[in-house]
Amino acid sequence: MTRATILIGSPRKNGSTRILAGEAERGLMEEGVETETVFLNDLTIRGCQACYYCKKNDVAACAVQDDMQRIHRLIQESDGLIVATPIYFGGVTAQTKIWLDRMFPYIGMDLSPKLPAEKRVSFIFTQNQPDARLFEGGMRSFIFAAGLSGLKVKDHLVAYDLDAGIKPPVTEKREFMDRAYQLGRDLLG
């Protein structure tokens, strides 16, 4: 059976990011993919300690023992990954950024990837700003950095002009709901 992990970098468990990740999950499940969703905000993950354990020992493993060990295991056991995060202050949330920093063991000193190339990743970004391109540079940089690990970047969605309780909910924006669902369906196809 194929498996996918969904990482949610929002502190809100019922916000737009979670709703869109749920649509992607529905698409995955309809394709027969087993899923596991993890809220990064619920975990205890320390920042990279720059100890270079992974580099000195040439291993795709981290010396820091915390909840990131579980995430590393899920990624290794999954065929694909969806990372869903709001954009705060022009970039991904701190919860999502710490995940990216702790992917360091999967990048060689020469920037060679350590994850198998067949592992795919798609991204869901949400933001309250009405211009979808406003934080494009930060999103592009994040996607590029995640791909250094060997994850094959499949797709991304930018759902914009969202703000829980202030603007119409994402559930009323059919184009975003449909795109998130399709992003899930297409992840491993």
VEXLUMGU-271588 format. One line per 3 residues: their letters; for each residue x, y, z of C-alpha. Coordinates in steps of 0.5 Angstrom, whole numbers. Each point is the difference from the previous one (the first is absolute). Layout:
REM residues N
A	X/Y/Z | ...
REM end
This chain:
REM residues 189
MTR	0/0/0 | 2/7/-2 | 1/5/6
ATI	0/7/1 | 2/5/6 | -4/7/0
LIG	4/5/5 | -4/6/2 | 4/6/2
SPR	-6/4/3 | -1/1/7 | -8/0/-2
KNG	-3/-7/0 | -6/2/-3 | 3/6/-5
STR	0/1/-7 | 7/-4/-1 | -3/-6/4
ILA	-6/0/-4 | 4/0/-7 | 4/-5/3
GEA	-6/-4/1 | -2/0/-7 | 7/-2/-2
ERG	-1/-6/4 | -7/-2/-3 | 3/0/-6
LME	6/-4/2 | -5/-5/3 | -4/0/-6
EGV	6/-3/-4 | 1/-5/6 | 6/3/3
ETE	0/-1/8 | 1/7/3 | 3/2/7
TVF	-1/8/2 | 5/3/5 | -1/7/3
LND	7/3/1 | -3/4/5 | -1/-6/5
LTI	7/-2/-1 | 6/1/4 | 5/2/-5
RGC	7/3/1 | 3/4/-5 | 6/-3/-3
QAC	6/0/5 | 6/1/-6 | 3/-6/3
YYC	2/-3/-7 | -2/-7/3 | -3/-2/-6
KKN	6/3/-5 | 5/-3/4 | -3/-7/0
DVA	-3/1/-7 | -6/-2/2 | -8/2/-1
ACA	-1/0/8 | 0/6/5 | 3/-1/7
VQD	-5/5/3 | -5/-5/3 | -7/3/0
DMQ	-6/0/-4 | 3/1/-6 | 2/-7/0
RIH	-7/-2/-1 | 0/5/-6 | 6/-3/-3
RLI	-3/-7/0 | -6/2/-3 | 3/3/-6
QES	4/-6/-1 | -6/-5/1 | -4/5/-5
DGL	0/0/-7 | -2/7/0 | -1/6/4
IVA	-5/6/0 | 3/6/4 | -6/5/2
TPI	2/7/3 | -3/7/1 | 5/6/-2
YFG	2/4/6 | 4/6/-1 | 2/-1/-7
GVT	2/-8/1 | -2/-6/3 | -2/-1/7
AQT	5/-1/5 | -2/-7/1 | 1/-2/-7
KIW	6/4/-1 | 3/-5/6 | -2/-6/-4
LDR	4/3/-6 | 6/1/5 | 0/-7/2
MFP	0/-3/-7 | 7/2/0 | 2/-8/1
YIG	-3/-1/-7 | 5/5/-3 | 7/-2/-1
MDL	6/5/1 | 0/1/-8 | -7/1/0
SPK	-2/-7/-3 | -7/-3/2 | 0/-6/5
LPA	-7/-1/-1 | -3/-5/-5 | -1/4/-6
EKR	-7/-3/-1 | -3/3/6 | -5/6/-2
VSF	-2/6/4 | -5/5/-1 | -1/6/3
IFT	-6/4/3 | 1/7/2 | -6/5/3
QNQ	1/7/1 | -5/6/2 | 3/5/-6
PDA	-5/1/-6 | 7/-1/-5 | 2/-7/-1
RLF	7/2/-2 | 1/5/6 | 4/-5/3
EGG	2/-4/-6 | 8/0/2 | -1/-3/7
MRS	-4/-5/-3 | 5/-2/-6 | 6/0/5
FIF	-4/-5/5 | -2/-4/-6 | 8/0/-3
AAG	3/-2/7 | -5/-5/1 | 2/-3/-6
LSG	7/0/2 | -1/-7/4 | -2/-4/-6
LKV	-8/1/0 | -3/1/-7 | -4/6/0
KDH	-6/-1/-3 | -5/6/1 | -2/5/4
LVA	-6/4/2 | -1/8/2 | -6/1/3
YDL	-1/7/1 | -4/6/3 | -2/-5/6
DAG	-1/2/8 | -4/-4/4 | -6/4/3
IKP	2/6/-4 | -1/-2/-7 | -4/-5/-3
PVT	2/-7/2 | 4/-4/-5 | -6/-5/-1
EKR	-3/5/-4 | 6/1/-4 | -2/-6/-5
EFM	6/1/-4 | 5/-1/6 | -4/-6/2
DRA	0/-3/-6 | 8/1/-2 | 1/-3/7
YQL	-4/-6/-1 | 4/-1/-7 | 7/1/3
GRD	-2/-6/5 | -2/-4/-6 | 6/2/-4
LLG	5/-1/5 | 2/-7/-2 | -2/0/-7
REM end
